[in-house]
Amino acid sequence: MQIVRYTKEYKDAWDTFVDKSKNGTFLLKRNFMEYHSDRFRDCSFLFFEGNKLLALLPANINEDTYTLYSHQGLTYGGLLLSREIMACQVLQLFDELLAYLHENLQVEKLIYKPIPHIYHNYPSEEDLYALFRHKAVLQQRLLSSVIDKKDVIPFSRIRKRHIRKAQEAGMTVCGSTDFTAFWKILQTQPSRGRPPHSPCQHSPPPVHHKGYPARKAFLPAVSGRSSHSSAYRAGRPSCTRLRPRRFWRLRS
């Protein structure tokens, strides 16, 4: 298996692979990843067998701590896999990746945030088995909320009462691509009603804040999939919500 470090000449091949992979999402396309290039040093990889591209790893490196992250600037990272790849190849890929990182980049630790299975186009958790085989340590697990639109959970009586109160107060909820308002909410209401170290607190600027202009330019490329839902009162946004993911730590 051949491991190739990502350069811009692979951009089209990378993006095409994301669309065809078992578990890729638009968050892992290069335009979205690269607006963080001023904050995180890219160290992404492509994995080939012969001329066939089998997998991608979006990643960045911190040379001061000898650590590779997949990926600090994204909600999740982890391996993107082709539909043809087999479990034995994923295990081989991990073996060779860890050896490459140690021998060529002196990396001592890999922080790995797998793509949540709800985003998989096809079941794809071979990487979790590889992590187990390499005695990875679960460092952190955060909560994520998911709604199946085909089987929606009914509202409770209390929730219906709150909805009525919100409607009477003139509140409405709708989708929007107005990320200017979205960012203002994150910055101006960071911790009201939350404990000082709550994982939902955003006392520092949101991770995407510096990249806002690039993200706005990227919206047409994602065909509306980057919109968000916010609550409005008298035409002004009042609240919004972020959802964190899970993390793995792997020692080489």
Secondary structure, DSSP 8 states (H G I E B T S, - for coil): -EEEE--GGGHHHHHHHHHHSSS--GGGSHHHHHTTTTTSEE--EEEEETTEEEEEE--EEETTTTEEEE-TTSS----EE-TT--HHHHHHHHHHHHHHHHHHH---EEEE----GGG-SS---HHHHHHHHTT-EEEEE-------TTS-----HHHHHHHHHHHHTTEEEEEE--HHHHHHHHHHSSSTTS-TT-TT---S--TTGGGHHHHHHHGGGGTTTT-EEEEEETTEEEE------EEEEEE-
